[in-house]
């Protein structure tokens, strides 16, 4: 029995030694610590990076929330952004947490131009690229909520015109939504 073990040991050791020798030869061919470009100066073609704060949009609520999505208005002539706010920590939302999200006009950053009042805080919102008055929002409770800015009140508060049924909605928060450009309606 000892003789059978020795027969398998010798070929395994020889194979291992050959593999180790091959690796050593490869390492000797490439000197990892050699200076390949000795004396050559690096070219610095990149420009210095400068940033400048142009506007600050503050959440008008007393309870501050995180911004979860910023969506630019598709019409370049109207400098607006839609901003969704939500608390994304599971079951850590305070009882008095507001649900509103806002549409800000870049020409007047002091207060929101319109207020979206969803049934659940929006994690995302996107303007329709064909009809910018229509906005879809993905809510924390998993529902999709559709807003039409033409159907808002005179005070600038817009409630959802349509919401998906919770029984047929996602079971988790919706973190992003896209409009597909496959039809003339832009659905």
Rosetta silent file (secondary structure, phi, psi, omega in degrees, C-alpha in Angstrom):
SEQUENCE: XXXXXXXXXXXXXXXXXXXXXXXXXXXXXXXXXXXXXXXXXXXXXXXXXXXXXXXXXXXXXXXXXXXXXXXXXXXXXXXXXXXXXXXXXXXXXXXXXXXXXXXXXXXXXXXXXXXXXXXXXXXXXXXXXXXXXXXXXXXXXXXXXXXXXXXXXXXXXXXXXXXXXXXXXXXXXXXXXXXXXXXXXXX
SCORE:     score description
SCORE:     0.000 S_00000001
   1 L     0.000  -38.968  177.381    0.000    0.000    0.000 S_00000001
   2 H   -62.366  -35.483  179.924    2.885    2.354    0.742 S_00000001
   3 H   -66.196  -34.727  179.363    4.268    1.604   -2.702 S_00000001
   4 H   -67.879  -37.367  179.202    0.945    2.768   -4.378 S_00000001
   5 H   -66.580  -42.756 -179.538    1.097    6.111   -2.570 S_00000001
   6 H   -64.681  -31.606  179.444    4.675    6.649   -3.664 S_00000001
   7 H   -66.996  -35.682  179.181    3.747    5.983   -7.309 S_00000001
   8 H   -81.322  -24.255 -176.694    1.213    8.844   -7.305 S_00000001
   9 H   -72.117  -42.346 -175.598    3.457   11.198   -5.334 S_00000001
  10 H   -64.067  -48.246  178.213    6.351   11.284   -7.804 S_00000001
  11 H   -64.211  -36.222  179.974    4.318   12.337  -10.904 S_00000001
  12 H   -66.357  -40.746  179.730    2.411   14.937   -8.862 S_00000001
  13 H   -67.516  -41.575  179.033    5.632   16.433   -7.499 S_00000001
  14 H   -63.087  -43.779  179.184    7.240   16.491  -10.948 S_00000001
  15 H   -62.954  -42.715  178.379    4.173   18.221  -12.435 S_00000001
  16 H   -63.435  -42.047  179.450    4.136   20.780   -9.611 S_00000001
  17 H   -65.233  -40.418  178.647    7.854   21.506  -10.051 S_00000001
  18 H   -63.774  -41.519  178.733    7.412   22.006  -13.813 S_00000001
  19 H   -64.858  -44.210  178.967    4.538   24.437  -13.260 S_00000001
  20 H   -63.124  -40.094  179.786    6.521   26.404  -10.645 S_00000001
  21 H   -64.600  -39.780  178.587    9.553   26.527  -12.957 S_00000001
  22 H   -62.631  -42.710  179.542    7.403   27.894  -15.803 S_00000001
  23 H   -65.215  -40.448  179.416    6.038   30.660  -13.528 S_00000001
  24 H   -64.301  -41.848  178.965    9.539   31.587  -12.347 S_00000001
  25 H   -63.975  -38.710  178.016   10.786   31.846  -15.933 S_00000001
  26 H   -64.256  -42.218  179.709    7.852   34.131  -16.834 S_00000001
  27 H   -65.575  -33.079  179.564    8.602   36.399  -13.875 S_00000001
  28 H   -73.924  -24.684  178.951   12.250   36.601  -14.871 S_00000001
  29 H   -72.831  -32.087 -178.667   11.331   37.699  -18.409 S_00000001
  30 L  -115.677  118.340  176.616    9.406   40.754  -17.139 S_00000001
  31 L   -88.556  109.396 -176.590   11.031   42.933  -14.520 S_00000001
  32 L   -66.083  -24.011 -174.482    8.111   44.412  -12.625 S_00000001
  33 L  -102.732    6.581 -179.182   10.280   47.066  -11.015 S_00000001
  34 L   -74.877  142.690  174.484   12.138   48.239  -14.127 S_00000001
  35 L   -85.294  101.487 -176.107   11.755   51.858  -15.190 S_00000001
  36 L   -77.250  -27.854 -177.599   10.573   51.437  -18.766 S_00000001
  37 L  -120.680   52.963 -177.254   10.253   55.156  -19.507 S_00000001
  38 L   -65.381  129.824  176.863   13.266   56.489  -17.622 S_00000001
  39 L    85.798   -7.884 -179.851   13.867   60.196  -18.155 S_00000001
  40 L   -88.842  133.241 -179.242   10.589   60.847  -19.967 S_00000001
  41 L   -90.481  137.668  178.858    8.397   63.594  -18.528 S_00000001
  42 L   -71.872  144.431  176.955    4.645   63.003  -18.350 S_00000001
  43 L   -87.664  128.165  177.364    2.437   65.238  -20.445 S_00000001
  44 L  -106.722   90.353 -176.968   -0.185   67.112  -18.453 S_00000001
  45 L   -97.188   -7.381 -178.083   -2.791   67.984  -21.030 S_00000001
  46 L   -79.550  147.754  179.856   -5.789   68.097  -18.719 S_00000001
  47 L   -83.924  158.500  175.650   -7.209   71.436  -17.674 S_00000001
  48 L   -71.169  142.446 -176.778   -7.646   72.453  -14.092 S_00000001
  49 L   -91.638  126.949  177.651  -11.126   71.681  -12.828 S_00000001
  50 L  -123.254  139.167  174.208  -13.166   74.608  -11.555 S_00000001
  51 L  -126.220  153.416 -179.568  -16.638   74.484  -10.070 S_00000001
  52 L  -145.057  131.286  176.410  -18.981   77.278   -9.201 S_00000001
  53 L   -78.816  123.768 -179.843  -22.264   77.218   -7.308 S_00000001
  54 L  -105.375  -36.054 -179.903  -24.900   78.998   -9.360 S_00000001
  55 L  -147.275  151.887  174.182  -28.130   78.131   -7.527 S_00000001
  56 L  -128.676  125.990  176.903  -29.246   76.397   -4.368 S_00000001
  57 L  -107.506  119.843 -178.691  -32.690   74.837   -4.104 S_00000001
  58 L  -105.276  137.437  175.684  -33.765   74.206   -0.508 S_00000001
  59 L   -60.753  120.826 -176.558  -36.521   71.823    0.501 S_00000001
  60 L   -73.964   -4.123 -179.129  -39.260   74.183    1.796 S_00000001
  61 L   -83.130  157.147  177.623  -40.449   71.657    4.394 S_00000001
  62 L   -69.595  -41.044  177.585  -39.440   71.694    8.042 S_00000001
  63 L   -85.299  114.471 -176.561  -38.504   68.017    7.931 S_00000001
  64 L   -80.988  139.568 -177.654  -35.574   67.809    5.531 S_00000001
  65 L  -126.930  165.097  178.190  -35.462   64.908    3.095 S_00000001
  66 E   -84.139  145.669  171.900  -32.991   63.589    0.578 S_00000001
  67 E   -76.644  127.679 -178.792  -33.301   64.376   -3.115 S_00000001
  68 E  -104.762  -20.954  178.814  -33.874   61.070   -4.890 S_00000001
  69 E  -162.882  140.751  172.793  -34.083   62.231   -8.519 S_00000001
  70 E  -119.243  126.150 -178.955  -33.649   65.382  -10.580 S_00000001
  71 E  -121.723  123.430  178.932  -35.387   65.466  -13.951 S_00000001
  72 E   -78.866  141.211  175.538  -34.733   68.237  -16.467 S_00000001
  73 L   -63.313  134.275 -175.110  -37.674   69.715  -18.358 S_00000001
  74 L   -68.956  -22.049  179.934  -37.450   68.479  -21.979 S_00000001
  75 L   -88.450  117.596 -177.785  -38.058   71.937  -23.475 S_00000001
  76 L   -67.414  -19.187  179.833  -34.816   73.925  -23.383 S_00000001
  77 L   -75.582  -19.999  179.303  -36.756   77.197  -23.526 S_00000001
  78 L  -109.661  102.396 -176.793  -38.287   76.502  -20.115 S_00000001
  79 L   -77.780   83.326 -178.069  -35.507   76.228  -17.520 S_00000001
  80 E  -129.440  153.828  172.770  -37.245   73.886  -15.071 S_00000001
  81 E  -134.099  143.618  172.191  -36.343   70.804  -13.073 S_00000001
  82 E  -100.602  132.449 -176.818  -38.549   68.292  -11.325 S_00000001
  83 E  -126.487  124.803  176.175  -37.152   67.109   -8.003 S_00000001
  84 E  -101.591  143.829 -178.447  -38.411   64.118   -6.037 S_00000001
  85 E  -126.225  137.411  176.447  -37.774   63.808   -2.320 S_00000001
  86 E  -161.908  160.061  171.989  -38.078   60.697   -0.167 S_00000001
  87 L  -100.955  111.744 -171.826  -36.665   58.914    2.841 S_00000001
  88 L   -94.328    3.913  177.103  -35.330   55.628    1.431 S_00000001
  89 L   -81.756  121.840 -174.074  -34.445   53.913    4.701 S_00000001
  90 L   -58.325  125.736  176.528  -36.916   51.090    5.189 S_00000001
  91 L    57.091   28.201  175.628  -39.354   51.752    8.034 S_00000001
  92 L  -119.019   19.839  179.202  -37.392   54.752    9.291 S_00000001
  93 L   -80.616  125.505  177.302  -39.697   57.420    7.922 S_00000001
  94 L   -62.810  153.433 -177.012  -40.880   59.816   10.643 S_00000001
  95 L   -64.109  -27.399 -178.356  -44.680   60.032   11.017 S_00000001
  96 L   -98.484   21.028 -178.989  -44.769   63.723    9.959 S_00000001
  97 L   -68.418  122.925  178.423  -42.625   63.211    6.833 S_00000001
  98 L   -69.501  154.696 -177.811  -44.055   65.264    3.948 S_00000001
  99 L  -104.470   -7.420 -170.600  -44.777   63.490    0.654 S_00000001
 100 L   -68.344  148.508  167.786  -44.475   66.455   -1.702 S_00000001
 101 E  -124.326  166.375 -169.565  -42.071   66.778   -4.613 S_00000001
 102 E  -134.404  155.792  168.943  -41.494   69.987   -6.527 S_00000001
 103 E  -112.677  121.073 -176.968  -41.005   71.575   -9.917 S_00000001
 104 E  -105.787  138.456  172.331  -38.485   74.390   -9.691 S_00000001
 105 E   -95.221  125.668 -176.888  -38.070   77.238  -12.166 S_00000001
 106 L   -67.114  -19.212  176.968  -34.371   78.060  -12.551 S_00000001
 107 L   -78.690  -16.475  178.735  -35.236   81.736  -12.991 S_00000001
 108 E  -137.388   81.731 -176.092  -36.789   81.783   -9.493 S_00000001
 109 L   -81.230    3.015 -175.595  -34.907   79.396   -7.176 S_00000001
 110 L   -76.994  -30.423  178.053  -36.363   80.880   -3.968 S_00000001
 111 L  -147.967  152.787 -179.263  -39.562   78.843   -3.956 S_00000001
 112 L   -66.999  145.770  178.969  -40.932   75.936   -5.998 S_00000001
 113 L   -75.491  -41.199  179.450  -43.092   76.803   -8.987 S_00000001
 114 E  -138.391  155.019  179.979  -45.385   73.777   -8.557 S_00000001
 115 E  -120.095  127.062  174.182  -45.957   71.163   -5.886 S_00000001
 116 E   -96.002  127.194 -179.804  -46.682   67.517   -6.647 S_00000001
 117 E  -113.048   85.990  179.826  -48.767   65.836   -3.939 S_00000001
 118 L   -79.049  170.321  176.912  -48.511   62.063   -4.423 S_00000001
 119 L   -80.600  -20.579  176.616  -50.198   59.454   -2.250 S_00000001
 120 L  -140.971  147.864 -178.224  -46.757   58.066   -1.343 S_00000001
 121 L   -54.848  139.602 -179.520  -43.368   59.855   -1.499 S_00000001
 122 E   -84.541  131.205  174.023  -41.852   59.812   -4.988 S_00000001
 123 E   -90.521  -22.410 -179.969  -38.479   58.116   -5.430 S_00000001
 124 E  -153.341  155.339  171.840  -38.271   59.254   -9.053 S_00000001
 125 E  -151.994  148.366 -177.329  -40.079   61.467  -11.515 S_00000001
 126 E  -144.117  134.706  173.560  -39.674   62.098  -15.246 S_00000001
 127 E   -74.065  145.158  172.958  -41.214   64.593  -17.654 S_00000001
 128 L   -72.405  131.452 -176.266  -42.829   63.149  -20.779 S_00000001
 129 L   -73.745  -20.466  177.515  -40.570   64.070  -23.699 S_00000001
 130 L   -90.163  -40.622 -179.392  -43.548   64.587  -26.094 S_00000001
 131 L  -130.359   97.532 -173.179  -45.872   66.433  -23.691 S_00000001
 132 L   -68.861   -8.505  176.231  -43.900   68.077  -20.886 S_00000001
 133 L   -75.892  -16.671 -178.870  -47.094   68.805  -18.927 S_00000001
 134 E   -99.189  131.313 -178.949  -47.351   65.094  -18.122 S_00000001
 135 E  -128.237  137.579  172.668  -45.089   63.686  -15.420 S_00000001
 136 E  -111.040  139.884  178.505  -44.769   60.115  -14.197 S_00000001
 137 E  -127.538  138.299  173.869  -43.519   59.389  -10.721 S_00000001
 138 E   -97.194  122.861 -171.561  -42.363   56.136   -9.170 S_00000001
 139 E   -97.081  163.564  179.774  -43.478   55.983   -5.564 S_00000001
 140 L   -65.236  -30.476 -179.253  -42.020   54.442   -2.438 S_00000001
 141 L   -83.056    1.872  176.837  -45.052   52.141   -2.093 S_00000001
 142 L    95.754   -0.111 -179.433  -44.413   50.674   -5.584 S_00000001
 143 L   -91.585  156.195  170.356  -47.129   52.523   -7.465 S_00000001
 144 E   -99.032  135.535 -179.134  -46.776   54.663  -10.579 S_00000001
 145 E  -126.251  131.929 -177.525  -48.443   58.053  -10.326 S_00000001
 146 E  -108.980  131.896 -179.507  -49.233   60.282  -13.291 S_00000001
 147 E  -119.402  141.764  174.903  -49.505   64.061  -12.950 S_00000001
 148 E  -121.820  114.665 -175.847  -50.844   66.552  -15.484 S_00000001
 149 H   -64.694  -22.810  178.937  -49.658   70.107  -14.851 S_00000001
 150 H   -72.525  -18.967 -177.430  -52.640   71.485  -16.801 S_00000001
 151 H  -103.508   18.058  178.427  -54.995   69.993  -14.199 S_00000001
 152 L   -80.005  168.022  179.619  -53.322   71.550  -11.162 S_00000001
 153 L   -81.842  171.197 -179.429  -54.965   74.031   -8.843 S_00000001
 154 L   -67.601  -21.867  179.338  -54.427   77.793   -8.987 S_00000001
 155 L   -82.908    0.043  177.325  -52.111   77.529   -5.959 S_00000001
 156 L    89.170    9.296  179.166  -49.707   75.350   -7.960 S_00000001
 157 E   -92.634  127.735 -178.190  -50.583   72.069   -6.204 S_00000001
 158 E  -118.418  121.533  176.284  -50.866   69.101   -8.553 S_00000001
 159 E   -98.404  157.736 -179.752  -52.446   65.835   -7.426 S_00000001
 160 L   -63.056  137.517  175.535  -52.092   62.595   -9.402 S_00000001
 161 L   -87.040  -21.092  178.212  -54.603   62.205  -12.219 S_00000001
 162 E  -154.194  142.192  178.005  -53.996   58.453  -12.241 S_00000001
 163 E  -137.425  138.567  177.692  -52.321   55.958   -9.911 S_00000001
 164 L   -68.996  150.330  177.673  -51.716   52.265  -10.447 S_00000001
 165 L   -67.825  138.682 -179.338  -53.566   49.891   -8.160 S_00000001
 166 H   -62.993  -32.143  179.791  -51.406   48.707   -5.285 S_00000001
 167 H   -66.653  -25.118 -178.048  -52.483   45.115   -5.888 S_00000001
 168 H  -113.404   17.474 -179.453  -51.064   45.316   -9.424 S_00000001
 169 L  -101.666 -179.362  176.846  -48.051   47.526   -8.651 S_00000001
 170 L   -67.060  156.601  179.278  -44.481   46.754   -7.730 S_00000001
 171 L   -95.523   -4.521  179.175  -43.813   45.318   -4.288 S_00000001
 172 L  -126.971  167.121  176.292  -40.726   47.500   -3.755 S_00000001
 173 L   -60.099  148.272  177.278  -40.033   51.210   -4.263 S_00000001
 174 L   -95.046  115.177 -174.652  -39.669   52.332   -7.877 S_00000001
 175 L   -93.319  -16.967  177.918  -36.244   53.927   -8.221 S_00000001
 176 L  -157.848  148.984 -178.254  -36.372   54.934  -11.893 S_00000001
 177 L  -138.411  143.952  176.817  -38.904   55.390  -14.701 S_00000001
 178 L  -130.290  145.128  170.460  -38.451   55.959  -18.436 S_00000001
 179 L   -92.067  132.765  178.290  -40.816   57.125  -21.161 S_00000001
 180 L   -94.415  138.258 -178.974  -40.533   54.990  -24.282 S_00000001
 181 L   -98.392   46.205 -177.924  -40.585   56.701  -27.661 S_00000001
 182 L   -94.727  -13.578 -179.429  -42.228   53.805  -29.488 S_00000001
 183 L  -129.105  168.995  178.843  -45.569   55.457  -30.215 S_00000001
 184 L   -68.340  -26.265 -179.581  -46.808   58.856  -31.319 S_00000001
 185 L   -79.194  -18.331 -179.671  -48.311   59.394  -27.883 S_00000001
 186 L    70.640   41.803 -176.594  -44.971   58.812  -26.132 S_00000001
 187 L   -81.953    0.000    0.000  -46.324   56.384  -23.592 S_00000001
